[in-house]
Amino acid sequence: MRWDDLFADLDARLAHAQRLEREAEVADRRVRDVASVDLLGRLLATDGELSVQLADGGWVAGPVRAAGPGWVLLAAGAPAPRQVLVPTAAVCAVRGLARRSSPPGPVVARRTLVLALRALAGADVGVLVRTRAADLRGRLSRVGADHVDVAVPAERGVEAVTVPHASLLSVTELG
């Protein structure tokens, strides 16, 4: 009888140790899974409206229309929403972000801020470019690797104002 009790006790201890090991492994996997989630994945998974606080303290709100590495496109404003391109480097806080994540596919992973700005430049539409220092109204005329030229009205026609990407807060399509 004592042997049966001894083996039962050993089996219970082993089962308990295995359960603790599994629980620790599950907890470790959860931490690793959350640590691997980036902002782009959460932006892509967001279905509803979100609010983005910019580096100047202002907020832009609307549903996510598209996103890529380094940027998010929101449909902001009502009743006639305007598309607002926001570099994620200009984002200080986000409200309404999905808890889950959608990994970007290979096409989304290649849609950089430069490509998004080039698409706006190619559309030849009026834009409001908000920077850390001022707002510029005009058209995007050239998009470089780390800067964008904004063609703005001047006394003698149009002049180009070059804005480094690091200074961009948002680019709003004016139509």
N, C-alpha and C positions, 0 to 999 in steps of 0.2 A: 504494500500500500504506500509506503513512504517513497518508493521509487516512482510510482505513478504521480504522486504529488510533486516530486522534484522535476520530472519531465514536463508536467503541465505548467509549472512555474517557469521553467526555462523557455518553453514554447510561447508563453504569454509575454515574457520579457523580449524575446526575439521579435514577435509580432509588433510589440510596442515600439521597439527601436526601428523596425522597418517603416512603420507608419510615420514616425517622427522624421525619418530620412526622406520619405516621399513628400511630406508637408514642406520640409525645408527646400527640396528641389523645386516644387511647384511655386513657392514664394520667390525663389531665385529666378525662375523663368519669367514670372510676372514682372519683376524688377527689370530684367534684361529686355523684355518685350516693350515695356514703357520707355526705357532708356533709348530704344532704337527708333522711336516714333519722332518724326520731325514735323515742323510747322506746315510744310507743304502737304504732307499726308493728311493732316487734320483739316486743312483748308479744303482739300479735295473731297473730304467726307462730309463737309458741312452742307446741309440741305437748306436750312432756313436763312434768315437774315442774321448778319453779324455786324458788330460795330468795331471799328478799328481806330485806336487813338494814335495820332501822328506825333512826331517828335516836337512839334510846336504846341502840343496840347489839344489841338482840334480833333474832331471825330468825323469819320466817314462811315455811313451805315448803308447796308443793302445786301441783297443776296449775292453770293459768289457766282460770277459768270464764267471765270476761268482762273487758272493759277499755274504757275511754273516756278522753277528754281529762282528765288529772289523777287517774286512779285505776285500780286493778286489783283484781279479785275472785279470790281463791284459795280452793280447797277444801283447807283445812289440817287436819292431825291425822289420826290413825288410832286405832282401827278405824272410828270414826264421824266422818267429816270434817265440819267446820263451815266455813261460808263466812266469809271474812275480807276485808273491804273495806279496802284500803290506799291512802291518797292518795299519789300519786307524789312530792309535796313532802316526805313523811316518809321516802322511800327514800334510803338512803345507798349501797347496792350491791346488785347482782343477780347471782346465779349461775345458770347453765343457760339463759340467754337465747339465742334463736335468732339465728344470724348473718344470716339473711335477714329480709325485712320484708314485711308485708302492709299495703298502704295502707288506712286506714279508709274504709269506705263512708260515704255521707251520713248514714245513721241512726246509726252508731257515732260519727261526729264530733259529733253533737248530744247524746250520752249523757254529760253532765258529771257531776262529783262531786256537785253539788247534786241532780241527778235520781236518782243512785244512792242517796243518803241519803234522799231522799223516798220511794223505793220501799221501803226498809227501814222508814221511819216508817209508811208505809201498810200494811205487813204486820203491824204491831203485835206484834212478837216481842221477846223479851228480848234485850238486847245487852250486850256488854262493850265499853265505849269506853275505849281506851287513849290517854292524852294524854301530853304531855311531862312532866307533873308528877304525875299520878295515874291510877288506873283507876276507872271508874264503871260500876256495873251498874244497868240500868234499861231504859227504852224510849225510843226517839227520839220526841219529841212534836211538835217544830216544826223545820223546816229553813229557815233564812234564806239569803240570798245568800252570806254569809261566816261563818255560825255555825250551830250546831245546839243545840237544847235537849234535854237528857236528863232524863227524869222518873225520879228515884231515890227509893227508900223513905227516909222521914224519920220522926222521932218523931211528928209530927202528920200522918201520911198520906204524901203524895208532894210532893216539891219539884222544881222545875226548875233544873238546872244548865246554864248556857250555856257552850258550848265553841267558840271560834273555829276555823274550819277549819285555820288555820295551826298550831294546837296538836295536831291529830289525828295519832295514829300509826297506829291501826287501829280498825275496828269489827267485832267478831266476833258473828255471829248465834248466840244460845244456844238457840234452839228454841222 
